[in-house]
Amino acid sequence: MEPVNVAVIYYSATGTVHTLARAVAEGAEKAGATVRLRKVRELAPETAIAGNPDWEQHLRDTADVPEATLDDLAWADAVLFGTPTRFGTPAGQLKSFIDSTGPLWQQGRLVDKVYSAFTASGTAHGGQESTILALSNVFYHWGGIIVPPGYADPIQYQSGNPYGTSHVSGQGAPGDVALESARFQGRRVVDAAQAIKRGRAA
């Protein structure tokens, strides 16, 4: 088995995407990867956060999660990005981190890594697929290898999203189906990254 480094980089305001990110990381670890779970920097003003007790609580609960840096991207063989939808696009906090990657991109250090994405929205048709597709636009520019979960596992026929794990946060916390879908996505990304490394070494 080829050793693989995986970075799971996410933004979560009230915890839904954080829960999915932990499941993705768990799946990747069980597939044999070394995993870094990283949140991106919170950019919202304190007044906005203070107006939502769940947001405040989540910040306290995840104070020990390291913030993502460019080193995490450079280190990784595969990267999974998680974000809530914001009008059908990634959250500004994650986009701000992505916008800081220019130096790595210019050096060609983001090329040929495996990339995948997952998301959550408040409603069933709240922009989940368009958010993941928007992140795919970034991966194209980076020269990445996009690995979606597809319908490559029976759990995907229950979760219903071949683009990437997704959850409707308005229906409560992620349940067993969403979490198992997230674990599968983590495993699938590791399997692909391992195969690529084996192929290059042959």
C-alpha atoms as an extended CHARMM CRD file, in Angstrom:
* protein
*
       202  EXT
         1         1  MET       CA              0.0000000000        0.0000000000        0.0000000000  PROA      1               0.0000000000
         2         2  GLU       CA              1.4130000000        3.3670000000       -1.0320000000  PROA      2               0.0000000000
         3         3  PRO       CA              1.5200000000        5.9000000000        1.8300000000  PROA      3               0.0000000000
         4         4  VAL       CA             -0.8360000000        8.7990000000        1.1390000000  PROA      4               0.0000000000
         5         5  ASN       CA             -1.1730000000       12.1820000000        2.8430000000  PROA      5               0.0000000000
         6         6  VAL       CA             -4.6970000000       13.6130000000        2.9330000000  PROA      6               0.0000000000
         7         7  ALA       CA             -5.7630000000       17.1030000000        3.9780000000  PROA      7               0.0000000000
         8         8  VAL       CA             -9.4180000000       17.6190000000        4.8880000000  PROA      8               0.0000000000
         9         9  ILE       CA             -9.9120000000       21.3800000000        4.7930000000  PROA      9               0.0000000000
        10        10  TYR       CA            -13.2970000000       22.8420000000        5.6500000000  PROA      10              0.0000000000
        11        11  TYR       CA            -15.3530000000       25.7570000000        6.8590000000  PROA      11              0.0000000000
        12        12  SER       CA            -18.2850000000       25.2520000000        9.2070000000  PROA      12              0.0000000000
        13        13  ALA       CA            -20.3190000000       27.8940000000       11.0060000000  PROA      13              0.0000000000
        14        14  THR       CA            -22.5450000000       25.8490000000       13.2800000000  PROA      14              0.0000000000
        15        15  GLY       CA            -21.0680000000       22.3560000000       13.0020000000  PROA      15              0.0000000000
        16        16  THR       CA            -22.7370000000       20.4410000000       10.1910000000  PROA      16              0.0000000000
        17        17  VAL       CA            -19.8050000000       20.5500000000        7.7710000000  PROA      17              0.0000000000
        18        18  HSD       CA            -17.4140000000       19.9340000000       10.6700000000  PROA      18              0.0000000000
        19        19  THR       CA            -19.2850000000       16.7030000000       11.4270000000  PROA      19              0.0000000000
        20        20  LEU       CA            -19.0470000000       15.6420000000        7.7800000000  PROA      20              0.0000000000
        21        21  ALA       CA            -15.3430000000       16.5730000000        7.7000000000  PROA      21              0.0000000000
        22        22  ARG       CA            -14.6260000000       14.3480000000       10.6950000000  PROA      22              0.0000000000
        23        23  ALA       CA            -16.3570000000       11.4350000000        8.9620000000  PROA      23              0.0000000000
        24        24  VAL       CA            -14.4030000000       12.0710000000        5.7510000000  PROA      24              0.0000000000
        25        25  ALA       CA            -11.1730000000       12.0990000000        7.7640000000  PROA      25              0.0000000000
        26        26  GLU       CA            -12.1750000000        8.8800000000        9.5320000000  PROA      26              0.0000000000
        27        27  GLY       CA            -12.7880000000        7.1440000000        6.2060000000  PROA      27              0.0000000000
        28        28  ALA       CA             -9.4390000000        8.3060000000        4.8550000000  PROA      28              0.0000000000
        29        29  GLU       CA             -7.6030000000        7.1420000000        7.9710000000  PROA      29              0.0000000000
        30        30  LYS       CA             -9.2450000000        3.7140000000        7.8550000000  PROA      30              0.0000000000
        31        31  ALA       CA             -8.0750000000        3.4360000000        4.2370000000  PROA      31              0.0000000000
        32        32  GLY       CA             -4.5050000000        3.8810000000        5.4770000000  PROA      32              0.0000000000
        33        33  ALA       CA             -3.8640000000        7.5760000000        4.9170000000  PROA      33              0.0000000000
        34        34  THR       CA             -2.1360000000       10.0560000000        7.1780000000  PROA      34              0.0000000000
        35        35  VAL       CA             -4.7460000000       12.7780000000        7.6440000000  PROA      35              0.0000000000
        36        36  ARG       CA             -4.6920000000       16.4310000000        8.6250000000  PROA      36              0.0000000000
        37        37  LEU       CA             -8.1180000000       17.8220000000        9.5980000000  PROA      37              0.0000000000
        38        38  ARG       CA             -7.9920000000       21.6010000000        9.2060000000  PROA      38              0.0000000000
        39        39  LYS       CA            -10.5290000000       24.4030000000        9.4700000000  PROA      39              0.0000000000
        40        40  VAL       CA            -10.1030000000       27.6900000000        7.6330000000  PROA      40              0.0000000000
        41        41  ARG       CA             -9.9600000000       31.0000000000        9.4250000000  PROA      41              0.0000000000
        42        42  GLU       CA            -13.2580000000       32.5360000000       10.5600000000  PROA      42              0.0000000000
        43        43  LEU       CA            -13.7740000000       35.9200000000        8.8870000000  PROA      43              0.0000000000
        44        44  ALA       CA            -17.2680000000       36.8510000000       10.0470000000  PROA      44              0.0000000000
        45        45  PRO       CA            -17.5680000000       39.8550000000       12.3820000000  PROA      45              0.0000000000
        46        46  GLU       CA            -18.0530000000       39.1180000000       16.0680000000  PROA      46              0.0000000000
        47        47  THR       CA            -21.4300000000       40.8470000000       16.0020000000  PROA      47              0.0000000000
        48        48  ALA       CA            -22.7260000000       38.3550000000       13.4290000000  PROA      48              0.0000000000
        49        49  ILE       CA            -21.3900000000       35.3950000000       15.3940000000  PROA      49              0.0000000000
        50        50  ALA       CA            -22.7980000000       36.7370000000       18.6530000000  PROA      50              0.0000000000
        51        51  GLY       CA            -26.2510000000       36.8340000000       17.0960000000  PROA      51              0.0000000000
        52        52  ASN       CA            -26.2720000000       33.0400000000       16.6670000000  PROA      52              0.0000000000
        53        53  PRO       CA            -25.6850000000       30.9400000000       19.8150000000  PROA      53              0.0000000000
        54        54  ASP       CA            -24.9760000000       27.8040000000       17.7370000000  PROA      54              0.0000000000
        55        55  TRP       CA            -22.2520000000       29.6640000000       15.8380000000  PROA      55              0.0000000000
        56        56  GLU       CA            -20.6600000000       30.8620000000       19.0690000000  PROA      56              0.0000000000
        57        57  GLN       CA            -20.8260000000       27.3840000000       20.5770000000  PROA      57              0.0000000000
        58        58  HSD       CA            -19.2830000000       25.7410000000       17.5300000000  PROA      58              0.0000000000
        59        59  LEU       CA            -16.3330000000       28.1430000000       17.6290000000  PROA      59              0.0000000000
        60        60  ARG       CA            -15.7260000000       27.1700000000       21.2390000000  PROA      60              0.0000000000
        61        61  ASP       CA            -16.1330000000       23.4610000000       20.5120000000  PROA      61              0.0000000000
        62        62  THR       CA            -13.5740000000       23.5100000000       17.6840000000  PROA      62              0.0000000000
        63        63  ALA       CA            -10.9980000000       25.8240000000       19.2230000000  PROA      63              0.0000000000
        64        64  ASP       CA             -8.5060000000       22.9410000000       19.1950000000  PROA      64              0.0000000000
        65        65  VAL       CA             -8.8160000000       22.2540000000       15.4460000000  PROA      65              0.0000000000
        66        66  PRO       CA             -5.7540000000       23.7420000000       13.6900000000  PROA      66              0.0000000000
        67        67  GLU       CA             -6.2800000000       26.3420000000       10.9980000000  PROA      67              0.0000000000
        68        68  ALA       CA             -5.3660000000       25.3920000000        7.4450000000  PROA      68              0.0000000000
        69        69  THR       CA             -2.1410000000       26.7240000000        5.9630000000  PROA      69              0.0000000000
        70        70  LEU       CA             -0.5630000000       26.5070000000        2.5310000000  PROA      70              0.0000000000
        71        71  ASP       CA              1.8020000000       23.9070000000        3.9700000000  PROA      71              0.0000000000
        72        72  ASP       CA             -1.1560000000       21.5580000000        4.4140000000  PROA      72              0.0000000000
        73        73  LEU       CA             -1.8690000000       21.7670000000        0.6820000000  PROA      73              0.0000000000
        74        74  ALA       CA              1.7710000000       21.3400000000       -0.2980000000  PROA      74              0.0000000000
        75        75  TRP       CA              2.0790000000       18.3140000000        2.0170000000  PROA      75              0.0000000000
        76        76  ALA       CA             -1.0240000000       16.5240000000        0.7890000000  PROA      76              0.0000000000
        77        77  ASP       CA             -1.3370000000       13.9800000000       -2.0050000000  PROA      77              0.0000000000
        78        78  ALA       CA             -5.1020000000       14.4310000000       -1.8470000000  PROA      78              0.0000000000
        79        79  VAL       CA             -7.3340000000       17.2250000000       -0.5540000000  PROA      79              0.0000000000
        80        80  LEU       CA            -11.0140000000       17.1830000000        0.3320000000  PROA      80              0.0000000000
        81        81  PHE       CA            -12.7080000000       20.5510000000        0.7610000000  PROA      81              0.0000000000
        82        82  GLY       CA            -15.8950000000       20.9760000000        2.7810000000  PROA      82              0.0000000000
        83        83  THR       CA            -18.1310000000       24.0210000000        2.8600000000  PROA      83              0.0000000000
        84        84  PRO       CA            -21.7080000000       25.0690000000        3.4640000000  PROA      84              0.0000000000
        85        85  THR       CA            -23.4530000000       26.5300000000        0.4450000000  PROA      85              0.0000000000
        86        86  ARG       CA            -23.6850000000       30.2910000000        0.1950000000  PROA      86              0.0000000000
        87        87  PHE       CA            -26.2020000000       31.1000000000       -2.5210000000  PROA      87              0.0000000000
        88        88  GLY       CA            -25.0220000000       28.0550000000       -4.4530000000  PROA      88              0.0000000000
        89        89  THR       CA            -21.3200000000       28.8010000000       -4.0410000000  PROA      89              0.0000000000
        90        90  PRO       CA            -18.6540000000       28.0110000000       -1.4230000000  PROA      90              0.0000000000
        91        91  ALA       CA            -18.5550000000       30.0580000000        1.7860000000  PROA      91              0.0000000000
        92        92  GLY       CA            -16.4100000000       33.1830000000        1.6650000000  PROA      92              0.0000000000
        93        93  GLN       CA            -14.1590000000       31.8400000000        4.4170000000  PROA      93              0.0000000000
        94        94  LEU       CA            -13.1250000000       28.8350000000        2.3030000000  PROA      94              0.0000000000
        95        95  LYS       CA            -12.8880000000       30.9550000000       -0.8370000000  PROA      95              0.0000000000
        96        96  SER       CA            -10.5550000000       33.3530000000        0.9750000000  PROA      96              0.0000000000
        97        97  PHE       CA             -8.2350000000       30.4600000000        1.8040000000  PROA      97              0.0000000000
        98        98  ILE       CA             -8.3420000000       29.2390000000       -1.7900000000  PROA      98              0.0000000000
        99        99  ASP       CA             -7.5740000000       32.7590000000       -3.0040000000  PROA      99              0.0000000000
       100       100  SER       CA             -4.3600000000       32.6820000000       -0.9540000000  PROA      100             0.0000000000
       101       101  THR       CA             -2.9720000000       29.6760000000       -2.8430000000  PROA      101             0.0000000000
       102       102  GLY       CA             -1.5400000000       31.6660000000       -5.7470000000  PROA      102             0.0000000000
       103       103  PRO       CA              2.1190000000       31.0940000000       -4.7750000000  PROA      103             0.0000000000
       104       104  LEU       CA              1.6590000000       27.3040000000       -4.7270000000  PROA      104             0.0000000000
       105       105  TRP       CA             -0.2700000000       27.4060000000       -8.0020000000  PROA      105             0.0000000000
       106       106  GLN       CA              2.4360000000       29.4750000000       -9.6950000000  PROA      106             0.0000000000
       107       107  GLN       CA              5.0650000000       26.9620000000       -8.5820000000  PROA      107             0.0000000000
       108       108  GLY       CA              3.0360000000       24.0490000000       -9.9650000000  PROA      108             0.0000000000
       109       109  ARG       CA              2.7250000000       22.5110000000       -6.5170000000  PROA      109             0.0000000000
       110       110  LEU       CA             -1.0190000000       21.9050000000       -6.7370000000  PROA      110             0.0000000000
       111       111  VAL       CA             -0.8460000000       19.8950000000       -9.9670000000  PROA      111             0.0000000000
       112       112  ASP       CA             -1.7770000000       16.1900000000      -10.0860000000  PROA      112             0.0000000000
       113       113  LYS       CA             -3.1340000000       15.9940000000       -6.5600000000  PROA      113             0.0000000000
       114       114  VAL       CA             -6.4850000000       14.2770000000       -6.0400000000  PROA      114             0.0000000000
       115       115  TYR       CA             -9.3130000000       16.6500000000       -5.1160000000  PROA      115             0.0000000000
       116       116  SER       CA            -12.8730000000       16.1250000000       -3.9270000000  PROA      116             0.0000000000
       117       117  ALA       CA            -15.5480000000       18.2010000000       -2.1730000000  PROA      117             0.0000000000
       118       118  PHE       CA            -18.5290000000       17.9160000000        0.1770000000  PROA      118             0.0000000000
       119       119  THR       CA            -21.1590000000       20.3570000000        1.3750000000  PROA      119             0.0000000000
       120       120  ALA       CA            -24.3360000000       21.1110000000        3.3120000000  PROA      120             0.0000000000
       121       121  SER       CA            -27.2460000000       23.4490000000        2.7390000000  PROA      121             0.0000000000
       122       122  GLY       CA            -30.2060000000       24.6110000000        4.7530000000  PROA      122             0.0000000000
       123       123  THR       CA            -32.7800000000       23.2360000000        2.3190000000  PROA      123             0.0000000000
       124       124  ALA       CA            -33.0070000000       20.2520000000       -0.0180000000  PROA      124             0.0000000000
       125       125  HSD       CA            -32.4620000000       22.3670000000       -3.1320000000  PROA      125             0.0000000000
       126       126  GLY       CA            -30.1590000000       24.9070000000       -1.5720000000  PROA      126             0.0000000000
       127       127  GLY       CA            -27.2890000000       24.7330000000       -4.0490000000  PROA      127             0.0000000000
       128       128  GLN       CA            -25.4040000000       21.6120000000       -2.9960000000  PROA      128             0.0000000000
       129       129  GLU       CA            -24.4140000000       20.4720000000       -6.4800000000  PROA      129             0.0000000000
       130       130  SER       CA            -23.5710000000       23.9530000000       -7.7470000000  PROA      130             0.0000000000
       131       131  THR       CA            -21.3350000000       24.5210000000       -4.7240000000  PROA      131             0.0000000000
       132       132  ILE       CA            -19.3570000000       21.3420000000       -5.4290000000  PROA      132             0.0000000000
       133       133  LEU       CA            -19.1820000000       22.2050000000       -9.1390000000  PROA      133             0.0000000000
       134       134  ALA       CA            -17.8850000000       25.6700000000       -8.2430000000  PROA      134             0.0000000000
       135       135  LEU       CA            -15.0490000000       24.0610000000       -6.2940000000  PROA      135             0.0000000000
       136       136  SER       CA            -14.3600000000       21.8280000000       -9.2950000000  PROA      136             0.0000000000
       137       137  ASN       CA            -13.6130000000       24.9900000000      -11.3000000000  PROA      137             0.0000000000
       138       138  VAL       CA            -10.7520000000       25.6350000000       -8.8790000000  PROA      138             0.0000000000
       139       139  PHE       CA             -9.4620000000       22.0930000000       -9.2660000000  PROA      139             0.0000000000
       140       140  TYR       CA             -9.4020000000       22.4900000000      -13.0600000000  PROA      140             0.0000000000
       141       141  HSD       CA             -7.1940000000       25.5620000000      -12.7280000000  PROA      141             0.0000000000
       142       142  TRP       CA             -4.8840000000       23.7170000000      -10.3630000000  PROA      142             0.0000000000
       143       143  GLY       CA             -4.4800000000       20.7980000000      -12.7590000000  PROA      143             0.0000000000
       144       144  GLY       CA             -5.9990000000       18.4770000000      -10.2030000000  PROA      144             0.0000000000
       145       145  ILE       CA             -7.4840000000       14.9980000000      -10.5440000000  PROA      145             0.0000000000
       146       146  ILE       CA            -11.1170000000       15.1890000000       -9.4430000000  PROA      146             0.0000000000
       147       147  VAL       CA            -12.4660000000       12.0930000000       -7.6890000000  PROA      147             0.0000000000
       148       148  PRO       CA            -16.1740000000       12.2580000000       -6.8090000000  PROA      148             0.0000000000
       149       149  PRO       CA            -17.9210000000        9.5060000000       -4.8680000000  PROA      149             0.0000000000
       150       150  GLY       CA            -20.2070000000        8.8000000000       -7.8290000000  PROA      150             0.0000000000
       151       151  TYR       CA            -22.3930000000        5.7570000000       -7.3480000000  PROA      151             0.0000000000
       152       152  ALA       CA            -19.3890000000        3.5750000000       -6.6150000000  PROA      152             0.0000000000
       153       153  ASP       CA            -20.8090000000        2.2010000000       -3.3600000000  PROA      153             0.0000000000
       154       154  PRO       CA            -24.3280000000        1.0930000000       -2.3550000000  PROA      154             0.0000000000
       155       155  ILE       CA            -24.4950000000        3.8840000000        0.2490000000  PROA      155             0.0000000000
       156       156  GLN       CA            -24.5120000000        6.3920000000       -2.6050000000  PROA      156             0.0000000000
       157       157  TYR       CA            -27.8710000000        5.1150000000       -3.7950000000  PROA      157             0.0000000000
       158       158  GLN       CA            -29.2180000000        6.1320000000       -0.4040000000  PROA      158             0.0000000000
       159       159  SER       CA            -27.4070000000        9.4680000000       -0.0960000000  PROA      159             0.0000000000
       160       160  GLY       CA            -28.2790000000       10.4400000000       -3.6570000000  PROA      160             0.0000000000
       161       161  ASN       CA            -25.3920000000       12.7770000000       -4.4830000000  PROA      161             0.0000000000
       162       162  PRO       CA            -22.6890000000       11.5170000000       -6.8600000000  PROA      162             0.0000000000
       163       163  TYR       CA            -20.9610000000       14.9150000000       -6.8620000000  PROA      163             0.0000000000
       164       164  GLY       CA            -19.9190000000       14.7320000000       -3.2160000000  PROA      164             0.0000000000
       165       165  THR       CA            -21.3290000000       14.0510000000        0.2120000000  PROA      165             0.0000000000
       166       166  SER       CA            -24.0660000000       16.5210000000        1.0780000000  PROA      166             0.0000000000
       167       167  HSD       CA            -26.5590000000       17.0720000000        3.8600000000  PROA      167             0.0000000000
       168       168  VAL       CA            -29.6220000000       19.2190000000        4.4520000000  PROA      168             0.0000000000
       169       169  SER       CA            -28.8100000000       20.9340000000        7.7260000000  PROA      169             0.0000000000
       170       170  GLY       CA            -32.3920000000       22.1340000000        8.0900000000  PROA      170             0.0000000000
       171       171  GLN       CA            -33.3300000000       18.5150000000        8.7720000000  PROA      171             0.0000000000
       172       172  GLY       CA            -30.9960000000       18.2200000000       11.7450000000  PROA      172             0.0000000000
       173       173  ALA       CA            -27.5180000000       16.8230000000       12.2890000000  PROA      173             0.0000000000
       174       174  PRO       CA            -26.0320000000       14.3990000000        9.7280000000  PROA      174             0.0000000000
       175       175  GLY       CA            -27.3230000000       10.8890000000       10.2680000000  PROA      175             0.0000000000
       176       176  ASP       CA            -25.8770000000        7.4630000000        9.5460000000  PROA      176             0.0000000000
       177       177  VAL       CA            -26.3700000000        7.6360000000        5.7640000000  PROA      177             0.0000000000
       178       178  ALA       CA            -24.6400000000       10.9970000000        5.3520000000  PROA      178             0.0000000000
       179       179  LEU       CA            -21.7920000000       10.0130000000        7.6520000000  PROA      179             0.0000000000
       180       180  GLU       CA            -21.2180000000        6.6860000000        5.9100000000  PROA      180             0.0000000000
       181       181  SER       CA            -21.2960000000        8.4840000000        2.5640000000  PROA      181             0.0000000000
       182       182  ALA       CA            -18.6370000000       10.8670000000        3.8900000000  PROA      182             0.0000000000
       183       183  ARG       CA            -16.4910000000        7.9590000000        5.0930000000  PROA      183             0.0000000000
       184       184  PHE       CA            -16.8260000000        6.2990000000        1.6970000000  PROA      184             0.0000000000
       185       185  GLN       CA            -15.7780000000        9.5080000000       -0.0580000000  PROA      185             0.0000000000
       186       186  GLY       CA            -12.6660000000        9.6660000000        2.1200000000  PROA      186             0.0000000000
       187       187  ARG       CA            -11.8240000000        6.0420000000        1.3200000000  PROA      187             0.0000000000
       188       188  ARG       CA            -12.4090000000        6.4970000000       -2.4010000000  PROA      188             0.0000000000
       189       189  VAL       CA            -10.0950000000        9.4940000000       -2.5540000000  PROA      189             0.0000000000
       190       190  VAL       CA             -7.3660000000        7.5540000000       -0.7420000000  PROA      190             0.0000000000
       191       191  ASP       CA             -7.7870000000        4.5660000000       -3.0680000000  PROA      191             0.0000000000
       192       192  ALA       CA             -7.4040000000        6.8320000000       -6.0970000000  PROA      192             0.0000000000
       193       193  ALA       CA             -4.3740000000        8.6320000000       -4.6700000000  PROA      193             0.0000000000
       194       194  GLN       CA             -2.7210000000        5.3150000000       -3.8290000000  PROA      194             0.0000000000
       195       195  ALA       CA             -3.3260000000        3.9940000000       -7.3370000000  PROA      195             0.0000000000
       196       196  ILE       CA             -1.7990000000        7.1140000000       -8.8640000000  PROA      196             0.0000000000
       197       197  LYS       CA              1.2780000000        6.8610000000       -6.6640000000  PROA      197             0.0000000000
       198       198  ARG       CA              1.6830000000        3.1740000000       -7.5190000000  PROA      198             0.0000000000
       199       199  GLY       CA              1.4060000000        3.9440000000      -11.2040000000  PROA      199             0.0000000000
       200       200  ARG       CA              4.0440000000        6.6420000000      -11.0530000000  PROA      200             0.0000000000
       201       201  ALA       CA              6.3950000000        4.4260000000       -9.0860000000  PROA      201             0.0000000000
       202       202  ALA       CA              6.0630000000        1.5160000000      -11.5300000000  PROA      202             0.0000000000
